[in-house]
Amino acid sequence: MKFKLLPVIITAAFTSVTTIYLAAKFQSNHFFSEDPLPVNYTHFTANNGDGLRTPPPADFQNAAESSVQAVVHIKTQIKGRTVLYQDPFFGDDFFGQLFGRRQGFIPPQTGSGSGVVISPDGYIVTNYHVVSNADEVTVTFNDRYTKTAKIVAKDASADIAVLKVDETNLPYMEFGNSDDVKLGQWVLAVGYPLTLDATVTAGIVSAKSRSIGINRTQSPSAVESFIQTDAAVNPGNSGGALVNTSGQLIGINSAIASPTGSYAGYSYAIPANIVKKVVNDLIKYGAVQRAYLGIGLLDRNNLNEQQLKELGADKTDGVYAAEIMDNSGAKEAGLKRGDFITRINNIPVRTETELLEQVAHYKPGDHVSISYIRDGKTSQTNVELKNVNGTTSILKKDAANLMLGATLRPLNADEKRKFGIQNGVVVTDISEGIIARQTGIKKGFVITNIDDKPVNNADDIQQAVSANNNKVQIAGFYPGNRGMYYYGLDLSRQ
């Protein structure tokens, strides 16, 4: 039996050896007509001739070490306070007249965030929402030195606040140009997340000119044009620095998109160019000198594809002017409804958010060059920007900011005649702010006097507020209700 299997084994071995030899021979002679695909490892190697591997092109060490010296930990204290509650069914009058308005007590609270030192003499920028209700603010520097800070001014619309500490020769961060930020650019987020010590995370810029609606919760005139990154940002990072690889401040970290409240992949920073302009105004004037172009913008979210096509907004570049305001710079410069604005001072604007970001760089009285498309032709004009009152004057104390969340409009002649009064301003909207926190004022309330001075418009309110010592008494009435109502405001506790 063994002798019968031996020829089979020998034949199989010979066949295998012959097959291997022929395959090797044919391959060496390029038997196959196509070359194999080139495959390489994906490490980075510079062609420097020395055979040594070099570091990746982005090195964060210098930027990280310098920026942490200028980023501070902010801690806030909010005193306990008594609040008056409004009856949800019967309003203030029903049970208030019988038993007095119901009261409640909110216990003391603490909070924390981050801030960036922007000058050697102690000016610090942070978010409005970090210090908005604070009675006391302390900052802790990277070397653990702690100092009480004063709130210089705040702006709810841009979510920016400025603090000041009495120090000199502080390490500080220089502003970069956020208009130069590019998609895919490496950035660092520096702050104090989750009450940890100074923390640096890295990511890239994943989008620009983002509007996420978050600032509208604290101001009806919100300004949003965020830089979106995937650098890890968590609660406590608010007010911290977004830094480029040169160590320049290109944004102030403000928000995260997350279903859990912690980092889930997207973070948002206020561009440095907006921050710089707002900070300079707050320090110099105590209020932001906000400029308006004077056009109504198209809300694309409320229009379907067919409506956009009818307007020509589906293909034409630029921002559609849905309305031109009376007494505005846009109207005086000859802009018309239906124009597509494509550039502001030669900076391209493709979306409504990009346009608002560029206008936010300027103040009332500034002149900007506007490029626009009308009937398929490109034209150019110069526009003088104006303030909310339709003038170019400086608002030392912006009433809208001081009221923080109250939107006002003057009564018209018919309303004055109907109510039997000579002057008044009606509250058309209230969001989070000083009025909501300190008073029971509701929409529809008509303000007739502030500190016994009659008011007819925002300028009157500004003058009345500017003449006080932080304590203000607002007098007015609710249409349909009998009697006058009086509310007190402490402007030092905005």
Residue, then its C-alpha position, 0 to 999 in steps of 0.5 A: m500500500k505504501f509503495k502505491l502512494l509513493p508515486v502520487i506524493i512525488t508527482a504532487a511535490f514536483t508539480s508544486v515546485t514547478t508552479i512556484y518557479l514558473a510564477a516567480k519567473f513570470q513575475s520577474n519578467h513583468f508578466f502582468s500588464e499593470d504595475p501594482l498600486p503605490v501604497n505608503y504609510t501616512h506618517f509625515t516626513a520632511n524631505n530634508g535629506d538627513g533621513l530624520r522625521t520632523p514634527p507635524p507642521a502645527d506646533f502648539q507649544n509656544a502658543a499654549e504656554s503664552s496664552v495660559q498666562a493671560v487666561v484667568h479663572i472667574k468666580t461670581q457671587i450672587k446675593g440672596r434676594t427677595v422676588l415678587y411673583q405675578d399670579p399666572f391667572f389673575g395678574d398683579d391686581f387680583f390677589g395683590q390688592l387683597f393680600g399683597r403680592r406674593q414673595g419668594f426668596i432666591p438663595p445665594q448662588t455661585g458661578s464660574g467661567s473664564g476671562v482673557v487679560i487684554s491689557p497690561d493694566g488689568y482690563i479683562v474680557t469675558n462673556y456677558h452671561v458669566v457675570s450678568n447677575a453677579d454682585e461680586v467677581t473675583v479673578t484667579f490668575n495662572d499663578r493662583y493670585t486672586k483679585t477682586a474685579k470691577i465690572v466696567a460694562k456689559d453688552a447682552s447683544a454680543d454676550i461680552a463684558v469687560l472687567k478691571v483689576d487694579e494691577t500693572n504689568l500683567p501678561y496679556m493677549e494680543f488680538g488677531n484678525s478674525d477675518d483672516v481665520k480659515l476653515g481647517q485652521w488649527v486653533l486652541a481653546v484655553g480656559y478653566p472648564l469644570t473648575l479645573d486649572a487652566t486647560v488647553t485643547a486643540g481643534i480646527v475651525s469647522a465653520k464660520s459666521r454661525s448663528i445658533g440663536i443663543n444670544r436672543t435669550q438675553s437680548p432682542s437685538a442679538v449679534e451672532s456670527f460665531i466661529q465654530t470649532d471642534a476644540a473641546v469646550n465644556p462648562g467653565n470655558s465661557g469667556g476663555a480664549l480661542v487662539n491661533t498657532s501664533g498665540q493671538l486671540i481670534g475669539i472668545n469661547s461662548a457656547i457649545a452644541s450638546p444634548t447633554g450640556s457637556y462637550a459633544g463635538y461643536s463649540y462656538a466663539i465670538p470673533a475677535n474683531i467683534v470682541k475688540k470693537v465691543v470692548n473698545d466701546l464699553i471702555k470708552y463710552g460705557a455702551v456699544q455704539r452699534a451701527y445699522l445699515g438700515i435694511g431688512l434681511l430675508d429669513r430664509n428659514n421661513l421661505n420655501e424653495q419656490q419663494l426663494k426662486e421667485l425672488g432670485a435668491d436661489k442663484t444670485d450671490g449676496v444678501y437679499a434686501a427685503e426692506i429698506m428702512d426710512n431715515s437710514g443710510a441705505k435709503e440715502a445711498g440709493l439702495k432698493r428693495g430687491d438688491f443683493i448686497t455682495r461686499i462691504n468694504n470689499i469683504p465678500v458677504r454671502t449670508e445674512t450672518e456674514l453681513l451682520e458681522q461686517v456691519a458690527h465692526y463699525k460705529p454710527g457715522d462710519h462710511v462703508s463701501i457697498s457692492y450690490i447687484r440690481d437687475g443682474k448688474t453690479s454697482q457700488t455706493n457709499v453708505e453712512l451707518k447710523n444708530v438705532n435712533g437714525t442719527t450718528s450721535i454717540l450714545k453715552k448710555d444706551a437705554a436699550n442696554l440699560m433696560l437689558g431686554a426691554t424693546l420699546r417704541p414711542l406711542n403714536a398720535d392715535e394711541k396718545r389720544k386714546f389714552g388721554i396722555q401727551n407722551g409715552v413709550v410702550v414696552t413691546d417685548i421683554s426677555e432676560g434682563i434687569i427688568a425681568r429680574q427686578t420688576g413685574i413689568k409686562k409687555g404692553f406697559v406704557i412708560t410715561n415718566i422716569d424719575d418724574k421726567p416725561v419720556n417720548n422715545a429712546d433718547d428721552i429714556q437715555q437722558a433720564v437714566s444718565a441723570n440718575n445715581n443708579k436708582v431709577q423709578i419708572a412710572g406708567f400704566y397698563p392699558g385697560n387697568r386703572g391707576m398708575y404703576y411704579y417700579g424701581l430699578d437698581l442699575s448698578r445690579q444689571 
